[in-house]
Amino acid sequence: MLQVLECSWDELLYKVKNAEDLDHIIAAHQQFLDAITARSLLDPQSHVSHLHRRRCRRCRYLSRPPSQNLH
């Protein structure tokens, strides 16, 4: 995780230093957030995120009353 943050942080600093206006800084920050999310395997396309969603659905299913779990 630290490597993900370090590399992404360096990219963000470079983009902020070379930004022409506030819109470029905002875009650079959004790209930074997207990058650390994806590189940390937490984006919707990642396998880890998929497994987490499956577990959440399973927990919701098991937390319902038994009469609702028959279908």
C-alpha positions as CSV (number, residue, x, y, z in Angstrom):
1,M,0.0,0.0,0.0
2,L,2.8,2.4,0.8
3,Q,4.3,1.9,-2.7
4,V,0.9,2.7,-4.2
5,L,0.7,5.9,-2.3
6,E,4.3,7.0,-2.9
7,C,4.1,6.5,-6.7
8,S,0.7,8.1,-6.9
9,W,1.8,11.0,-4.7
10,D,4.8,11.7,-6.9
11,E,2.5,11.8,-9.9
12,L,0.1,14.1,-8.1
13,L,2.9,16.5,-7.1
14,Y,4.2,16.7,-10.6
15,K,0.8,17.5,-12.0
16,V,0.0,20.1,-9.3
17,K,3.4,21.8,-9.9
18,N,2.7,22.0,-13.6
19,A,-1.0,22.9,-13.4
20,E,-2.2,25.9,-15.2
21,D,-5.2,26.6,-13.1
22,L,-7.4,25.2,-10.3
23,D,-9.3,23.0,-12.7
24,H,-6.1,21.1,-13.5
25,I,-5.3,20.7,-9.8
26,I,-8.8,19.3,-9.2
27,A,-8.4,16.9,-12.1
28,A,-5.0,15.8,-10.9
29,H,-6.4,15.1,-7.4
30,Q,-9.3,13.1,-8.9
31,Q,-6.8,11.1,-10.9
32,F,-4.7,10.5,-7.8
33,L,-7.8,9.2,-5.9
34,D,-8.7,7.0,-8.9
35,A,-5.2,5.6,-9.1
36,I,-4.8,4.7,-5.4
37,T,-8.2,3.1,-5.5
38,A,-7.4,1.0,-8.5
39,R,-3.9,0.2,-7.5
40,S,-5.1,-0.9,-4.0
41,L,-7.5,-3.3,-5.7
42,L,-10.6,-1.5,-4.3
43,D,-12.1,-0.4,-7.6
44,P,-15.3,-2.0,-8.9
45,Q,-13.3,-4.0,-11.5
46,S,-10.9,-5.6,-9.1
47,H,-11.2,-9.2,-8.0
48,V,-10.9,-8.1,-4.3
49,S,-13.8,-5.8,-4.7
50,H,-15.9,-8.5,-6.3
51,L,-15.3,-10.9,-3.5
52,H,-16.2,-8.3,-0.9
53,R,-19.5,-7.6,-2.7
54,R,-20.3,-11.3,-2.8
55,R,-19.6,-11.6,0.9
56,C,-21.8,-8.6,1.7
57,R,-24.7,-10.1,-0.3
58,R,-24.2,-13.4,1.5
59,C,-24.3,-11.7,4.9
60,R,-27.4,-9.8,4.0
61,Y,-29.0,-13.1,2.8
62,L,-28.1,-14.9,6.0
63,S,-29.3,-12.0,8.2
64,R,-32.9,-12.3,6.9
65,P,-35.5,-14.3,8.7
66,P,-35.5,-18.0,7.5
67,S,-38.9,-17.6,5.9
68,Q,-37.5,-15.0,3.4
69,N,-34.6,-17.3,2.4
70,L,-36.7,-20.0,0.8
71,H,-36.5,-18.7,-2.8
